[in-house]
Amino acid sequence: MSISVNLYYHGVNGSARRFVSEMERSGIADAIRAEDGNLGYRYFFPADDPETVLLIDTWRDQAAIDRHHASPMMARLAALRETYDLHMTVERYVSADAPEGDERFIRK
């Protein structure tokens, strides 16, 4: 099992993309990727919305997410969100094995 959280950062005038650039340049994103229990931390840019950035953040379990939320890293992250005046929407997914038969539709 793993938990993936899709965070959509919404900004104006390119602020969401500048936020991502600073997260990467400052090392905050890499520090989160190195946290115990983090399985993935990747940003994506929707082709139809230049003012939104999607972060797919995947964790081993809820305990790992809880440790992350309690870490000093979260204060730095929250401050950057404020700096760039970002608003967020969130989706949360818990992994499951693909139903039998679905694998024929997945090209590997």
SERO-4910 file (N, C-alpha, C, O; in steps of 0.05 Angstrom, whole numbers):
BEGIN
 pado doro    nc1    nc2    nc3   cac1   cac2   cac3    cc1    cc2    cc3    oc1    oc2    oc3
  Met    A     17    -24      0      0      0      0     18     25      0     39     25     12
  Ser    A      9     45    -13     21     72    -12     -1     92    -14    -24     86    -22
  Ile    A      5    117     -7    -14    139     -8     -2    160    -26     20    170    -22
  Ser    A    -18    168    -46    -10    190    -64    -28    213    -59    -53    211    -57
  Val    A    -16    237    -57    -31    261    -54    -25    279    -78     -2    286    -83
  Asn    A    -46    286    -92    -43    304   -115    -50    332   -105    -73    338    -97
  Leu    A    -30    350   -106    -34    377    -97    -33    395   -122    -13    395   -136
  Tyr    A    -54    409   -127    -55    428   -149    -50    456   -137    -66    466   -122
  Tyr    A    -28    468   -145    -21    495   -137    -31    514   -158    -23    512   -181
  His    A    -48    533   -150    -59    552   -168    -48    580   -162    -48    588   -139
  Gly    A    -38    593   -182    -26    620   -178    -35    638   -201    -53    632   -216
  Val    A    -22    661   -202    -26    680   -224      1    690   -233     21    691   -219
  Asn    A      1    699   -259     25    711   -271     50    694   -267     72    704   -263
  Gly    A     47    667   -269     70    649   -268     80    643   -240    101    630   -237
  Ser    A     65    651   -219     75    646   -192     78    617   -185     96    610   -170
  Ala    A     60    600   -195     62    571   -188     87    559   -199    101    543   -186
  Arg    A     94    567   -223    119    556   -236    144    567   -222    164    553   -220
  Arg    A    143    592   -214    166    604   -199    169    590   -172    191    586   -163
  Phe    A    147    583   -159    147    568   -134    162    541   -138    179    534   -122
  Val    A    155    526   -160    168    501   -165    198    505   -170    215    490   -160
  Ser    A    205    526   -185    233    531   -190    248    536   -164    270    526   -160
  Glu    A    236    551   -146    249    557   -120    251    532   -103    271    527    -89
  Met    A    230    515   -103    230    490    -88    254    473    -97    267    461    -81
  Glu    A    258    471   -123    280    455   -134    307    468   -129    326    454   -120
  Arg    A    309    493   -134    335    508   -132    344    509   -103    368    507    -98
  Ser    A    326    512    -84    333    515    -56    340    489    -42    352    489    -21
  Gly    A    333    466    -55    338    440    -43    315    430    -26    317    408    -15
  Ile    A    294    445    -23    272    436     -6    259    411    -18    254    392     -4
  Ala    A    255    411    -44    243    388    -57    260    363    -54    250    341    -48
  Asp    A    287    366    -57    304    343    -53    304    333    -24    306    309    -19
  Ala    A    303    352     -5    302    344     23    276    328     29    277    309     44
  Ile    A    254    336     17    229    321     21    232    293      8    223    273     19
  Arg    A    243    292    -16    247    266    -29    264    247    -12    261    223    -14
  Ala    A    282    258      4    300    242     20    288    234     47    300    218     62
  Glu    A    264    244     53    252    237     79    244    208     79    236    196     59
  Asp    A    246    196    103    239    168    106    209    164     99    192    178    110
  Gly    A    204    146     81    176    140     73    167    154     48    145    148     38
  Asn    A    183    174     38    175    187     13    182    169    -11    205    160    -14
  Leu    A    162    163    -27    166    146    -50    166    161    -77    174    150    -97
  Gly    A    158    186    -76    158    202   -100    149    231    -94    130    235    -78
  Tyr    A    162    250   -107    155    278   -104    162    291   -130    184    299   -135
  Arg    A    141    294   -148    146    304   -175    125    324   -183    101    322   -177
  Tyr    A    135    345   -196    117    366   -206    111    362   -236    128    352   -251
  Phe    A     87    369   -244     78    367   -271     63    393   -278     52    407   -261
  Phe    A     63    399   -304     51    424   -313     28    417   -333     33    406   -354
  Pro    A      3    423   -326    -19    417   -344    -17    433   -370    -12    457   -369
  Ala    A    -21    419   -392    -19    432   -418    -40    454   -422    -36    473   -437
  Asp    A    -63    451   -409    -85    469   -414    -88    491   -392   -107    507   -393
  Asp    A    -69    493   -373    -71    513   -352    -44    522   -343    -32    510   -325
  Pro    A    -33    543   -355     -6    552   -348     -3    563   -320     19    568   -311
  Glu    A    -25    568   -306    -24    580   -279    -27    559   -257    -30    566   -233
  Thr    A    -27    533   -264    -29    511   -245     -6    493   -247      4    487   -269
  Val    A      3    482   -225     24    462   -224     12    439   -208     -1    443   -187
  Leu    A     17    414   -217      9    390   -202     33    378   -189     53    372   -202
  Leu    A     31    373   -163     51    358   -148     39    331   -142     17    329   -130
  Ile    A     52    309   -150     44    282   -141     64    274   -120     88    270   -126
  Asp    A     54    271    -96     70    266    -72     62    239    -61     39    236    -53
  Thr    A     80    219    -62     73    192    -54     89    183    -30    113    187    -28
  Trp    A     75    171    -11     86    162     15     80    133     20     60    122     11
  Arg    A     97    121     35     94     92     43     69     88     58     55     68     54
  Asp    A     63    106     77     39    102     94     32    129    108     46    148    105
  Gln    A     10    129    123      2    153    137     22    162    157     25    186    161
  Ala    A     35    144    171     55    152    191     77    168    178     87    188    190
  Ala    A     86    161    154    107    177    140     96    205    133    111    224    135
  Ile    A     71    207    125     60    233    119     58    250    145     65    273    144
  Asp    A     50    237    166     48    251    192     76    262    201     77    284    211
  Arg    A     97    246    198    124    255    204    132    279    187    144    298    196
  His    A    125    277    161    131    299    143    117    324    151    129    346    152
  His    A     92    322    158     76    345    166     86    358    192     83    382    196
  Ala    A     99    342    209    109    352    234    138    362    232    149    373    252
  Ser    A    150    359    209    178    366    206    182    396    201    163    410    193
  Pro    A    206    406    207    212    435    202    210    442    172    206    465    165
  Met    A    212    422    155    210    426    126    183    438    119    181    454    100
  Met    A    162    430    134    135    440    127    133    470    132    119    484    117
  Ala    A    146    481    152    146    510    156    158    525    133    148    546    124
  Arg    A    180    514    123    194    527     99    175    526     75    173    545     60
  Leu    A    163    503     71    145    499     48    121    518     51    113    530     31
  Ala    A    109    520     74     86    537     78     93    566     73     77    581     62
  Ala    A    117    574     82    126    602     77    128    608     47    121    629     38
  Leu    A    139    589     32    141    593      3    113    594    -10    109    610    -28
  Arg    A     95    578     -1     67    580    -11     56    608     -7     43    619    -25
  Glu    A     61    619     16     52    646     22     66    667      5     54    685     -6
  Thr    A     92    664      2    108    682    -14     97    684    -43     95    706    -54
  Tyr    A     89    662    -54     79    661    -81     48    663    -83     37    660   -104
  Asp    A     35    667    -60      6    670    -58     -9    648    -73    -27    653    -89
  Leu    A     -1    623    -67    -13    600    -80    -38    590    -65    -39    591    -40
  His    A    -57    580    -80    -81    567    -69    -80    539    -78    -68    533    -99
  Met    A    -92    521    -63    -89    492    -69   -115    478    -69   -134    485    -55
  Thr    A   -116    457    -86   -137    436    -84   -122    410    -81   -100    407    -91
  Val    A   -134    391    -68   -121    366    -61   -138    342    -68   -162    342    -63
  Glu    A   -125    321    -78   -138    295    -82   -120    275    -68    -95    278    -68
  Arg    A   -131    254    -57   -116    234    -42   -124    206    -52   -148    200    -55
  Tyr    A   -104    190    -57   -109    163    -67    -93    142    -52    -69    147    -45
  Val    A   -105    120    -46    -92     97    -33    -88     76    -55   -108     69    -68
  Ser    A    -64     66    -57    -59     47    -79    -73     20    -74    -79     13    -51
  Ala    A    -79      7    -96    -91    -19    -95    -80    -35   -119    -72    -23   -139
  Asp    A    -81    -61   -117    -73    -77   -140    -93    -73   -163   -117    -71   -157
  Ala    A    -83    -73   -187   -102    -71   -210   -119    -95   -211   -110   -118   -207
  Pro    A   -145    -91   -217   -163   -114   -220   -153   -134   -241   -141   -125   -261
  Glu    A   -157   -159   -237   -149   -179   -256   -160   -173   -283   -184   -167   -286
  Gly    A   -144   -174   -304   -153   -169   -331   -145   -141   -340   -142   -137   -364
  Asp    A   -140   -122   -322   -132    -95   -330   -104    -95   -342    -98    -77   -358
  Glu    A    -87   -113   -335    -60   -113   -344    -58   -115   -374    -38   -106   -386
  Arg    A    -78   -126   -388    -77   -128   -417    -79   -100   -430    -72    -98   -454
  Phe    A    -87    -80   -415    -89    -53   -426    -65    -36   -420    -63    -13   -429
  Ile    A    -46    -47   -405    -23    -32   -396      1    -40   -412     10    -63   -410
  Arg    A     12    -23   -428     35    -29   -444     60    -22   -428     64      1   -419
  Lys    A     77    -42   -423    101    -37   -408    126    -37   -425    148    -33   -415
***
